[in-house]
Amino acid sequence: MSFCCYCIRMRGRPKKAEPDAMTYMLRIRMTEADRALMEEAAKSKSLETSTWARSELVGLARKILKGK
């Protein structure tokens, strides 16, 4: 049986190193209008809504804690 070099090399994405693994999920209740606003803001930065929200929240948390 002959194997194609494409099949051998394309075995999927390598796993991320453990420190970068995202294991926690934050669920937030919001109105439909809030969700639409967040989706629009994320789209303006060409990001998924969850990626945009995470980066904004982490940045805000750092800013708040730096001011203490």
PDB file of N, CA, C, O and CB in Angstrom:
ATOM      1  N   MET A   1       0.841  -1.184   0.000  1.00  0.00           N
ATOM      2  CA  MET A   1       0.000   0.000   0.000  1.00  0.00           C
ATOM      3  C   MET A   1       0.881   1.240   0.000  1.00  0.00           C
ATOM      4  O   MET A   1       1.841   1.308   0.768  1.00  0.00           O
ATOM      5  CB  MET A   1      -0.954   0.002   1.215  1.00  0.00           C
ATOM      6  N   SER A   2       0.587   2.189  -0.817  1.00  0.00           N
ATOM      7  CA  SER A   2       1.353   3.420  -0.952  1.00  0.00           C
ATOM      8  C   SER A   2       0.711   4.525  -0.113  1.00  0.00           C
ATOM      9  O   SER A   2      -0.509   4.689  -0.126  1.00  0.00           O
ATOM     10  CB  SER A   2       1.446   3.847  -2.434  1.00  0.00           C
ATOM     11  N   PHE A   3       1.539   5.287   0.620  1.00  0.00           N
ATOM     12  CA  PHE A   3       1.038   6.392   1.425  1.00  0.00           C
ATOM     13  C   PHE A   3       1.434   7.710   0.785  1.00  0.00           C
ATOM     14  O   PHE A   3       2.554   7.872   0.301  1.00  0.00           O
ATOM     15  CB  PHE A   3       1.571   6.307   2.868  1.00  0.00           C
ATOM     16  N   CYS A   4       0.529   8.620   0.791  1.00  0.00           N
ATOM     17  CA  CYS A   4       0.771   9.957   0.247  1.00  0.00           C
ATOM     18  C   CYS A   4       1.503  10.779   1.304  1.00  0.00           C
ATOM     19  O   CYS A   4       1.173  10.697   2.487  1.00  0.00           O
ATOM     20  CB  CYS A   4      -0.572  10.655  -0.178  1.00  0.00           C
ATOM     21  N   CYS A   5       2.494  11.569   0.891  1.00  0.00           N
ATOM     22  CA  CYS A   5       3.237  12.391   1.853  1.00  0.00           C
ATOM     23  C   CYS A   5       2.311  13.405   2.536  1.00  0.00           C
ATOM     24  O   CYS A   5       2.562  13.798   3.675  1.00  0.00           O
ATOM     25  CB  CYS A   5       4.401  13.124   1.148  1.00  0.00           C
ATOM     26  N   TYR A   6       1.250  13.828   1.854  1.00  0.00           N
ATOM     27  CA  TYR A   6       0.275  14.744   2.439  1.00  0.00           C
ATOM     28  C   TYR A   6      -0.368  14.106   3.668  1.00  0.00           C
ATOM     29  O   TYR A   6      -0.501  14.750   4.709  1.00  0.00           O
ATOM     30  CB  TYR A   6      -0.806  15.131   1.402  1.00  0.00           C
ATOM     31  N   CYS A   7      -0.761  12.856   3.548  1.00  0.00           N
ATOM     32  CA  CYS A   7      -1.431  12.164   4.645  1.00  0.00           C
ATOM     33  C   CYS A   7      -0.514  12.003   5.854  1.00  0.00           C
ATOM     34  O   CYS A   7      -0.965  12.116   6.994  1.00  0.00           O
ATOM     35  CB  CYS A   7      -1.923  10.799   4.183  1.00  0.00           C
ATOM     36  N   ILE A   8       0.747  11.745   5.618  1.00  0.00           N
ATOM     37  CA  ILE A   8       1.690  11.531   6.709  1.00  0.00           C
ATOM     38  C   ILE A   8       1.950  12.839   7.459  1.00  0.00           C
ATOM     39  O   ILE A   8       1.999  12.847   8.689  1.00  0.00           O
ATOM     40  CB  ILE A   8       3.011  10.951   6.172  1.00  0.00           C
ATOM     41  N   ARG A   9       2.116  13.943   6.728  1.00  0.00           N
ATOM     42  CA  ARG A   9       2.432  15.226   7.360  1.00  0.00           C
ATOM     43  C   ARG A   9       1.228  15.911   7.984  1.00  0.00           C
ATOM     44  O   ARG A   9       1.394  16.686   8.925  1.00  0.00           O
ATOM     45  CB  ARG A   9       3.049  16.143   6.356  1.00  0.00           C
ATOM     46  N   MET A  10       0.056  15.661   7.508  1.00  0.00           N
ATOM     47  CA  MET A  10      -1.141  16.367   7.961  1.00  0.00           C
ATOM     48  C   MET A  10      -1.882  15.554   9.019  1.00  0.00           C
ATOM     49  O   MET A  10      -3.001  15.097   8.786  1.00  0.00           O
ATOM     50  CB  MET A  10      -2.071  16.664   6.774  1.00  0.00           C
ATOM     51  N   ARG A  11      -1.277  15.379  10.144  1.00  0.00           N
ATOM     52  CA  ARG A  11      -1.880  14.559  11.211  1.00  0.00           C
ATOM     53  C   ARG A  11      -2.626  15.383  12.234  1.00  0.00           C
ATOM     54  O   ARG A  11      -3.028  14.846  13.266  1.00  0.00           O
ATOM     55  CB  ARG A  11      -0.818  13.752  11.909  1.00  0.00           C
ATOM     56  N   GLY A  12      -2.823  16.635  11.997  1.00  0.00           N
ATOM     57  CA  GLY A  12      -3.549  17.474  12.932  1.00  0.00           C
ATOM     58  C   GLY A  12      -2.641  18.447  13.653  1.00  0.00           C
ATOM     59  O   GLY A  12      -1.416  18.389  13.545  1.00  0.00           O
ATOM     60  N   ARG A  13      -3.252  19.310  14.364  1.00  0.00           N
ATOM     61  CA  ARG A  13      -2.549  20.364  15.087  1.00  0.00           C
ATOM     62  C   ARG A  13      -1.880  19.793  16.339  1.00  0.00           C
ATOM     63  O   ARG A  13      -2.495  19.013  17.067  1.00  0.00           O
ATOM     64  CB  ARG A  13      -3.521  21.502  15.465  1.00  0.00           C
ATOM     65  N   PRO A  14      -0.627  20.175  16.595  1.00  0.00           N
ATOM     66  CA  PRO A  14       0.022  19.696  17.820  1.00  0.00           C
ATOM     67  C   PRO A  14      -0.656  20.288  19.057  1.00  0.00           C
ATOM     68  O   PRO A  14      -1.196  21.394  19.001  1.00  0.00           O
ATOM     69  CB  PRO A  14       1.527  20.056  17.812  1.00  0.00           C
ATOM     70  N   LYS A  15      -0.630  19.568  20.152  1.00  0.00           N
ATOM     71  CA  LYS A  15      -1.247  20.040  21.384  1.00  0.00           C
ATOM     72  C   LYS A  15      -0.468  21.216  21.947  1.00  0.00           C
ATOM     73  O   LYS A  15       0.752  21.298  21.802  1.00  0.00           O
ATOM     74  CB  LYS A  15      -1.329  18.911  22.415  1.00  0.00           C
ATOM     75  N   LYS A  16      -1.199  22.136  22.601  1.00  0.00           N
ATOM     76  CA  LYS A  16      -0.569  23.279  23.243  1.00  0.00           C
ATOM     77  C   LYS A  16       0.125  22.813  24.514  1.00  0.00           C
ATOM     78  O   LYS A  16      -0.251  21.806  25.113  1.00  0.00           O
ATOM     79  CB  LYS A  16      -1.607  24.387  23.554  1.00  0.00           C
ATOM     80  N   ALA A  17       1.141  23.561  24.913  1.00  0.00           N
ATOM     81  CA  ALA A  17       1.814  23.283  26.179  1.00  0.00           C
ATOM     82  C   ALA A  17       0.834  23.559  27.322  1.00  0.00           C
ATOM     83  O   ALA A  17      -0.025  24.430  27.188  1.00  0.00           O
ATOM     84  CB  ALA A  17       3.114  24.147  26.331  1.00  0.00           C
ATOM     85  N   GLU A  18       0.939  22.867  28.398  1.00  0.00           N
ATOM     86  CA  GLU A  18       0.009  22.975  29.514  1.00  0.00           C
ATOM     87  C   GLU A  18      -0.213  24.395  30.046  1.00  0.00           C
ATOM     88  O   GLU A  18      -1.366  24.755  30.281  1.00  0.00           O
ATOM     89  CB  GLU A  18       0.491  22.123  30.616  1.00  0.00           C
ATOM     90  N   PRO A  19       0.826  25.231  30.251  1.00  0.00           N
ATOM     91  CA  PRO A  19       0.574  26.561  30.823  1.00  0.00           C
ATOM     92  C   PRO A  19      -0.396  27.407  29.990  1.00  0.00           C
ATOM     93  O   PRO A  19      -1.061  28.284  30.541  1.00  0.00           O
ATOM     94  CB  PRO A  19       1.882  27.304  30.971  1.00  0.00           C
ATOM     95  N   ASP A  20      -0.491  27.170  28.692  1.00  0.00           N
ATOM     96  CA  ASP A  20      -1.381  27.946  27.832  1.00  0.00           C
ATOM     97  C   ASP A  20      -2.786  27.368  27.748  1.00  0.00           C
ATOM     98  O   ASP A  20      -3.680  27.985  27.169  1.00  0.00           O
ATOM     99  CB  ASP A  20      -0.800  28.037  26.453  1.00  0.00           C
ATOM    100  N   ALA A  21      -2.982  26.203  28.317  1.00  0.00           N
ATOM    101  CA  ALA A  21      -4.280  25.536  28.209  1.00  0.00           C
ATOM    102  C   ALA A  21      -5.344  26.334  28.967  1.00  0.00           C
ATOM    103  O   ALA A  21      -5.143  26.731  30.114  1.00  0.00           O
ATOM    104  CB  ALA A  21      -4.198  24.086  28.756  1.00  0.00           C
ATOM    105  N   MET A  22      -6.464  26.558  28.310  1.00  0.00           N
ATOM    106  CA  MET A  22      -7.579  27.264  28.953  1.00  0.00           C
ATOM    107  C   MET A  22      -8.534  26.225  29.493  1.00  0.00           C
ATOM    108  O   MET A  22      -9.178  25.503  28.732  1.00  0.00           O
ATOM    109  CB  MET A  22      -8.307  28.236  27.959  1.00  0.00           C
ATOM    110  N   THR A  23      -8.623  26.154  30.807  1.00  0.00           N
ATOM    111  CA  THR A  23      -9.438  25.118  31.421  1.00  0.00           C
ATOM    112  C   THR A  23     -10.665  25.662  32.135  1.00  0.00           C
ATOM    113  O   THR A  23     -11.526  24.881  32.542  1.00  0.00           O
ATOM    114  CB  THR A  23      -8.611  24.335  32.383  1.00  0.00           C
ATOM    115  N   TYR A  24     -10.773  26.964  32.299  1.00  0.00           N
ATOM    116  CA  TYR A  24     -11.888  27.546  33.027  1.00  0.00           C
ATOM    117  C   TYR A  24     -12.813  28.296  32.078  1.00  0.00           C
ATOM    118  O   TYR A  24     -12.371  28.859  31.076  1.00  0.00           O
ATOM    119  CB  TYR A  24     -11.381  28.480  34.128  1.00  0.00           C
ATOM    120  N   MET A  25     -14.099  28.298  32.406  1.00  0.00           N
ATOM    121  CA  MET A  25     -15.089  28.984  31.593  1.00  0.00           C
ATOM    122  C   MET A  25     -15.880  29.926  32.488  1.00  0.00           C
ATOM    123  O   MET A  25     -16.277  29.559  33.594  1.00  0.00           O
ATOM    124  CB  MET A  25     -16.028  27.974  30.875  1.00  0.00           C
ATOM    125  N   LEU A  26     -16.105  31.144  32.003  1.00  0.00           N
ATOM    126  CA  LEU A  26     -16.891  32.138  32.730  1.00  0.00           C
ATOM    127  C   LEU A  26     -18.195  32.348  31.978  1.00  0.00           C
ATOM    128  O   LEU A  26     -18.193  32.715  30.803  1.00  0.00           O
ATOM    129  CB  LEU A  26     -16.107  33.485  32.890  1.00  0.00           C
ATOM    130  N   ARG A  27     -19.296  32.116  32.655  1.00  0.00           N
ATOM    131  CA  ARG A  27     -20.606  32.328  32.024  1.00  0.00           C
ATOM    132  C   ARG A  27     -21.201  33.593  32.617  1.00  0.00           C
ATOM    133  O   ARG A  27     -21.214  33.771  33.834  1.00  0.00           O
ATOM    134  CB  ARG A  27     -21.566  31.094  32.237  1.00  0.00           C
ATOM    135  N   ILE A  28     -21.694  34.469  31.752  1.00  0.00           N
ATOM    136  CA  ILE A  28     -22.231  35.759  32.186  1.00  0.00           C
ATOM    137  C   ILE A  28     -23.638  35.934  31.613  1.00  0.00           C
ATOM    138  O   ILE A  28     -23.863  35.718  30.422  1.00  0.00           O
ATOM    139  CB  ILE A  28     -21.302  36.931  31.739  1.00  0.00           C
ATOM    140  N   ARG A  29     -24.558  36.317  32.452  1.00  0.00           N
ATOM    141  CA  ARG A  29     -25.908  36.618  31.978  1.00  0.00           C
ATOM    142  C   ARG A  29     -25.922  38.041  31.443  1.00  0.00           C
ATOM    143  O   ARG A  29     -25.334  38.944  32.037  1.00  0.00           O
ATOM    144  CB  ARG A  29     -26.966  36.437  33.116  1.00  0.00           C
ATOM    145  N   MET A  30     -26.603  38.236  30.308  1.00  0.00           N
ATOM    146  CA  MET A  30     -26.703  39.567  29.711  1.00  0.00           C
ATOM    147  C   MET A  30     -27.946  39.645  28.844  1.00  0.00           C
ATOM    148  O   MET A  30     -28.571  38.635  28.520  1.00  0.00           O
ATOM    149  CB  MET A  30     -25.443  39.899  28.881  1.00  0.00           C
ATOM    150  N   THR A  31     -28.283  40.859  28.481  1.00  0.00           N
ATOM    151  CA  THR A  31     -29.436  41.054  27.599  1.00  0.00           C
ATOM    152  C   THR A  31     -29.012  40.792  26.161  1.00  0.00           C
ATOM    153  O   THR A  31     -27.823  40.713  25.851  1.00  0.00           O
ATOM    154  CB  THR A  31     -30.022  42.490  27.749  1.00  0.00           C
ATOM    155  N   GLU A  32     -30.000  40.660  25.296  1.00  0.00           N
ATOM    156  CA  GLU A  32     -29.723  40.473  23.882  1.00  0.00           C
ATOM    157  C   GLU A  32     -28.995  41.696  23.310  1.00  0.00           C
ATOM    158  O   GLU A  32     -28.126  41.571  22.447  1.00  0.00           O
ATOM    159  CB  GLU A  32     -31.031  40.214  23.111  1.00  0.00           C
ATOM    160  N   ALA A  33     -29.366  42.876  23.809  1.00  0.00           N
ATOM    161  CA  ALA A  33     -28.722  44.113  23.351  1.00  0.00           C
ATOM    162  C   ALA A  33     -27.247  44.152  23.770  1.00  0.00           C
ATOM    163  O   ALA A  33     -26.389  44.579  22.998  1.00  0.00           O
ATOM    164  CB  ALA A  33     -29.465  45.346  23.914  1.00  0.00           C
ATOM    165  N   ASP A  34     -26.959  43.701  25.000  1.00  0.00           N
ATOM    166  CA  ASP A  34     -25.566  43.644  25.462  1.00  0.00           C
ATOM    167  C   ASP A  34     -24.756  42.699  24.580  1.00  0.00           C
ATOM    168  O   ASP A  34     -23.633  43.015  24.186  1.00  0.00           O
ATOM    169  CB  ASP A  34     -25.497  43.187  26.942  1.00  0.00           C
ATOM    170  N   ARG A  35     -25.328  41.553  24.278  1.00  0.00           N
ATOM    171  CA  ARG A  35     -24.642  40.561  23.449  1.00  0.00           C
ATOM    172  C   ARG A  35     -24.363  41.114  22.046  1.00  0.00           C
ATOM    173  O   ARG A  35     -23.271  40.927  21.509  1.00  0.00           O
ATOM    174  CB  ARG A  35     -25.482  39.274  23.353  1.00  0.00           C
ATOM    175  N   ALA A  36     -25.338  41.784  21.466  1.00  0.00           N
ATOM    176  CA  ALA A  36     -25.168  42.368  20.138  1.00  0.00           C
ATOM    177  C   ALA A  36     -24.079  43.431  20.148  1.00  0.00           C
ATOM    178  O   ALA A  36     -23.283  43.521  19.213  1.00  0.00           O
ATOM    179  CB  ALA A  36     -26.486  42.968  19.642  1.00  0.00           C
ATOM    180  N   LEU A  37     -24.044  44.232  21.202  1.00  0.00           N
ATOM    181  CA  LEU A  37     -23.021  45.273  21.346  1.00  0.00           C
ATOM    182  C   LEU A  37     -21.630  44.654  21.420  1.00  0.00           C
ATOM    183  O   LEU A  37     -20.696  45.129  20.774  1.00  0.00           O
ATOM    184  CB  LEU A  37     -23.288  46.126  22.599  1.00  0.00           C
ATOM    185  N   MET A  38     -21.499  43.599  22.208  1.00  0.00           N
ATOM    186  CA  MET A  38     -20.206  42.911  22.335  1.00  0.00           C
ATOM    187  C   MET A  38     -19.787  42.267  21.024  1.00  0.00           C
ATOM    188  O   MET A  38     -18.615  42.330  20.652  1.00  0.00           O
ATOM    189  CB  MET A  38     -20.272  41.850  23.434  1.00  0.00           C
ATOM    190  N   GLU A  39     -20.726  41.650  20.319  1.00  0.00           N
ATOM    191  CA  GLU A  39     -20.407  41.030  19.032  1.00  0.00           C
ATOM    192  C   GLU A  39     -19.938  42.071  18.018  1.00  0.00           C
ATOM    193  O   GLU A  39     -19.012  41.818  17.247  1.00  0.00           O
ATOM    194  CB  GLU A  39     -21.627  40.280  18.486  1.00  0.00           C
ATOM    195  N   GLU A  40     -20.576  43.238  18.022  1.00  0.00           N
ATOM    196  CA  GLU A  40     -20.188  44.312  17.106  1.00  0.00           C
ATOM    197  C   GLU A  40     -18.787  44.829  17.429  1.00  0.00           C
ATOM    198  O   GLU A  40     -17.983  45.066  16.527  1.00  0.00           O
ATOM    199  CB  GLU A  40     -21.204  45.464  17.171  1.00  0.00           C
ATOM    200  N   ALA A  41     -18.501  45.001  18.716  1.00  0.00           N
ATOM    201  CA  ALA A  41     -17.170  45.462  19.128  1.00  0.00           C
ATOM    202  C   ALA A  41     -16.101  44.442  18.746  1.00  0.00           C
ATOM    203  O   ALA A  41     -15.030  44.812  18.265  1.00  0.00           O
ATOM    204  CB  ALA A  41     -17.133  45.722  20.645  1.00  0.00           C
ATOM    205  N   ALA A  42     -16.390  43.168  18.958  1.00  0.00           N
ATOM    206  CA  ALA A  42     -15.439  42.107  18.609  1.00  0.00           C
ATOM    207  C   ALA A  42     -15.204  42.067  17.112  1.00  0.00           C
ATOM    208  O   ALA A  42     -14.069  41.932  16.655  1.00  0.00           O
ATOM    209  CB  ALA A  42     -15.943  40.745  19.098  1.00  0.00           C
ATOM    210  N   LYS A  43     -16.282  42.183  16.350  1.00  0.00           N
ATOM    211  CA  LYS A  43     -16.176  42.151  14.893  1.00  0.00           C
ATOM    212  C   LYS A  43     -15.345  43.322  14.379  1.00  0.00           C
ATOM    213  O   LYS A  43     -14.633  43.181  13.385  1.00  0.00           O
ATOM    214  CB  LYS A  43     -17.568  42.173  14.255  1.00  0.00           C
ATOM    215  N   SER A  44     -15.425  44.482  15.047  1.00  0.00           N
ATOM    216  CA  SER A  44     -14.662  45.657  14.621  1.00  0.00           C
ATOM    217  C   SER A  44     -13.157  45.430  14.763  1.00  0.00           C
ATOM    218  O   SER A  44     -12.358  46.092  14.100  1.00  0.00           O
ATOM    219  CB  SER A  44     -15.083  46.884  15.435  1.00  0.00           C
ATOM    220  N   LYS A  45     -12.778  44.492  15.630  1.00  0.00           N
ATOM    221  CA  LYS A  45     -11.369  44.141  15.812  1.00  0.00           C
ATOM    222  C   LYS A  45     -11.027  42.816  15.132  1.00  0.00           C
ATOM    223  O   LYS A  45      -9.932  42.285  15.319  1.00  0.00           O
ATOM    224  CB  LYS A  45     -11.032  44.063  17.301  1.00  0.00           C
ATOM    225  N   SER A  46     -11.954  42.287  14.350  1.00  0.00           N
ATOM    226  CA  SER A  46     -11.797  41.007  13.647  1.00  0.00           C
ATOM    227  C   SER A  46     -11.490  39.858  14.610  1.00  0.00           C
ATOM    228  O   SER A  46     -10.630  39.021  14.336  1.00  0.00           O
ATOM    229  CB  SER A  46     -10.684  41.115  12.602  1.00  0.00           C
ATOM    230  N   LEU A  47     -12.197  39.828  15.731  1.00  0.00           N
ATOM    231  CA  LEU A  47     -12.015  38.783  16.741  1.00  0.00           C
ATOM    232  C   LEU A  47     -13.334  38.076  17.006  1.00  0.00           C
ATOM    233  O   LEU A  47     -14.409  38.627  16.768  1.00  0.00           O
ATOM    234  CB  LEU A  47     -11.454  39.376  18.050  1.00  0.00           C
ATOM    235  N   GLU A  48     -13.237  36.847  17.500  1.00  0.00           N
ATOM    236  CA  GLU A  48     -14.413  36.149  18.006  1.00  0.00           C
ATOM    237  C   GLU A  48     -14.856  36.878  19.271  1.00  0.00           C
ATOM    238  O   GLU A  48     -14.031  37.477  19.962  1.00  0.00           O
ATOM    239  CB  GLU A  48     -14.111  34.622  18.289  1.00  0.00           C
ATOM    240  N   THR A  49     -16.136  36.832  19.576  1.00  0.00           N
ATOM    241  CA  THR A  49     -16.662  37.546  20.740  1.00  0.00           C
ATOM    242  C   THR A  49     -15.978  37.105  22.029  1.00  0.00           C
ATOM    243  O   THR A  49     -15.623  37.948  22.853  1.00  0.00           O
ATOM    244  CB  THR A  49     -18.166  37.330  20.853  1.00  0.00           C
ATOM    245  N   SER A  50     -15.788  35.808  22.220  1.00  0.00           N
ATOM    246  CA  SER A  50     -15.166  35.327  23.460  1.00  0.00           C
ATOM    247  C   SER A  50     -13.707  35.761  23.558  1.00  0.00           C
ATOM    248  O   SER A  50     -13.235  36.081  24.648  1.00  0.00           O
ATOM    249  CB  SER A  50     -15.260  33.800  23.545  1.00  0.00           C
ATOM    250  N   THR A  51     -12.990  35.777  22.443  1.00  0.00           N
ATOM    251  CA  THR A  51     -11.592  36.209  22.450  1.00  0.00           C
ATOM    252  C   THR A  51     -11.506  37.690  22.790  1.00  0.00           C
ATOM    253  O   THR A  51     -10.673  38.099  23.599  1.00  0.00           O
ATOM    254  CB  THR A  51     -10.924  35.931  21.085  1.00  0.00           C
ATOM    255  N   TRP A  52     -12.358  38.482  22.179  1.00  0.00           N
ATOM    256  CA  TRP A  52     -12.382  39.919  22.448  1.00  0.00           C
ATOM    257  C   TRP A  52     -12.732  40.177  23.918  1.00  0.00           C
ATOM    258  O   TRP A  52     -12.058  40.956  24.592  1.00  0.00           O
ATOM    259  CB  TRP A  52     -13.398  40.630  21.517  1.00  0.00           C
ATOM    260  N   ALA A  53     -13.788  39.517  24.413  1.00  0.00           N
ATOM    261  CA  ALA A  53     -14.233  39.723  25.795  1.00  0.00           C
ATOM    262  C   ALA A  53     -13.138  39.332  26.784  1.00  0.00           C
ATOM    263  O   ALA A  53     -12.896  40.045  27.757  1.00  0.00           O
ATOM    264  CB  ALA A  53     -15.511  38.912  26.075  1.00  0.00           C
ATOM    265  N   ARG A  54     -12.478  38.204  26.538  1.00  0.00           N
ATOM    266  CA  ARG A  54     -11.413  37.766  27.435  1.00  0.00           C
ATOM    267  C   ARG A  54     -10.274  38.786  27.471  1.00  0.00           C
ATOM    268  O   ARG A  54      -9.793  39.138  28.548  1.00  0.00           O
ATOM    269  CB  ARG A  54     -10.880  36.394  27.000  1.00  0.00           C
ATOM    270  N   SER A  55      -9.844  39.259  26.305  1.00  0.00           N
ATOM    271  CA  SER A  55      -8.724  40.212  26.279  1.00  0.00           C
ATOM    272  C   SER A  55      -9.111  41.525  26.948  1.00  0.00           C
ATOM    273  O   SER A  55      -8.293  42.121  27.649  1.00  0.00           O
ATOM    274  CB  SER A  55      -8.270  40.475  24.831  1.00  0.00           C
ATOM    275  N   GLU A  56     -10.340  41.985  26.746  1.00  0.00           N
ATOM    276  CA  GLU A  56     -10.793  43.222  27.380  1.00  0.00           C
ATOM    277  C   GLU A  56     -10.891  43.069  28.896  1.00  0.00           C
ATOM    278  O   GLU A  56     -10.465  43.956  29.636  1.00  0.00           O
ATOM    279  CB  GLU A  56     -12.147  43.643  26.809  1.00  0.00           C
ATOM    280  N   LEU A  57     -11.442  41.963  29.357  1.00  0.00           N
ATOM    281  CA  LEU A  57     -11.582  41.746  30.804  1.00  0.00           C
ATOM    282  C   LEU A  57     -10.232  41.589  31.493  1.00  0.00           C
ATOM    283  O   LEU A  57     -10.013  42.141  32.571  1.00  0.00           O
ATOM    284  CB  LEU A  57     -12.437  40.512  31.070  1.00  0.00           C
ATOM    285  N   VAL A  58      -9.325  40.836  30.871  1.00  0.00           N
ATOM    286  CA  VAL A  58      -7.988  40.659  31.460  1.00  0.00           C
ATOM    287  C   VAL A  58      -7.257  42.004  31.508  1.00  0.00           C
ATOM    288  O   VAL A  58      -6.615  42.327  32.508  1.00  0.00           O
ATOM    289  CB  VAL A  58      -7.158  39.617  30.644  1.00  0.00           C
ATOM    290  N   GLY A  59      -7.354  42.784  30.432  1.00  0.00           N
ATOM    291  CA  GLY A  59      -6.715  44.102  30.413  1.00  0.00           C
ATOM    292  C   GLY A  59      -7.279  45.021  31.480  1.00  0.00           C
ATOM    293  O   GLY A  59      -6.522  45.722  32.151  1.00  0.00           O
ATOM    294  N   LEU A  60      -8.593  45.032  31.650  1.00  0.00           N
ATOM    295  CA  LEU A  60      -9.230  45.855  32.663  1.00  0.00           C
ATOM    296  C   LEU A  60      -8.832  45.406  34.070  1.00  0.00           C
ATOM    297  O   LEU A  60      -8.552  46.238  34.933  1.00  0.00           O
ATOM    298  CB  LEU A  60     -10.747  45.808  32.502  1.00  0.00           C
ATOM    299  N   ALA A  61      -8.806  44.102  34.299  1.00  0.00           N
ATOM    300  CA  ALA A  61      -8.411  43.579  35.610  1.00  0.00           C
ATOM    301  C   ALA A  61      -6.981  43.995  35.952  1.00  0.00           C
ATOM    302  O   ALA A  61      -6.705  44.393  37.084  1.00  0.00           O
ATOM    303  CB  ALA A  61      -8.538  42.043  35.640  1.00  0.00           C
ATOM    304  N   ARG A  62      -6.070  43.905  34.979  1.00  0.00           N
ATOM    305  CA  ARG A  62      -4.686  44.326  35.216  1.00  0.00           C
ATOM    306  C   ARG A  62      -4.604  45.804  35.528  1.00  0.00           C
ATOM    307  O   ARG A  62      -3.859  46.214  36.418  1.00  0.00           O
ATOM    308  CB  ARG A  62      -3.817  44.006  34.009  1.00  0.00           C
ATOM    309  N   LYS A  63      -5.367  46.612  34.799  1.00  0.00           N
ATOM    310  CA  LYS A  63      -5.367  48.058  35.021  1.00  0.00           C
ATOM    311  C   LYS A  63      -5.889  48.394  36.418  1.00  0.00           C
ATOM    312  O   LYS A  63      -5.318  49.236  37.111  1.00  0.00           O
ATOM    313  CB  LYS A  63      -6.217  48.765  33.952  1.00  0.00           C
ATOM    314  N   ILE A  64      -6.966  47.741  36.826  1.00  0.00           N
ATOM    315  CA  ILE A  64      -7.541  47.981  38.150  1.00  0.00           C
ATOM    316  C   ILE A  64      -6.551  47.581  39.241  1.00  0.00           C
ATOM    317  O   ILE A  64      -6.346  48.332  40.195  1.00  0.00           O
ATOM    318  CB  ILE A  64      -8.865  47.202  38.317  1.00  0.00           C
ATOM    319  N   LEU A  65      -5.939  46.415  39.111  1.00  0.00           N
ATOM    320  CA  LEU A  65      -5.013  45.945  40.151  1.00  0.00           C
ATOM    321  C   LEU A  65      -3.718  46.732  40.182  1.00  0.00           C
ATOM    322  O   LEU A  65      -3.095  46.851  41.237  1.00  0.00           O
ATOM    323  CB  LEU A  65      -4.702  44.485  39.944  1.00  0.00           C
ATOM    324  N   LYS A  66      -3.304  47.272  39.049  1.00  0.00           N
ATOM    325  CA  LYS A  66      -2.104  48.108  39.013  1.00  0.00           C
ATOM    326  C   LYS A  66      -2.313  49.390  39.782  1.00  0.00           C
ATOM    327  O   LYS A  66      -1.366  49.920  40.363  1.00  0.00           O
ATOM    328  CB  LYS A  66      -1.713  48.423  37.579  1.00  0.00           C
ATOM    329  N   GLY A  67      -3.529  49.900  39.801  1.00  0.00           N
ATOM    330  CA  GLY A  67      -3.852  51.143  40.494  1.00  0.00           C
ATOM    331  C   GLY A  67      -3.967  51.005  42.000  1.00  0.00           C
ATOM    332  O   GLY A  67      -4.065  52.014  42.698  1.00  0.00           O
ATOM    333  N   LYS A  68      -3.956  49.803  42.515  1.00  0.00           N
ATOM    334  CA  LYS A  68      -4.079  49.587  43.974  1.00  0.00           C
ATOM    335  C   LYS A  68      -2.835  49.949  44.706  1.00  0.00           C
ATOM    336  O   LYS A  68      -2.779  49.824  45.929  1.00  0.00           O
ATOM    337  CB  LYS A  68      -4.422  48.157  44.277  1.00  0.00           C
TER     338      LYS A  68
END
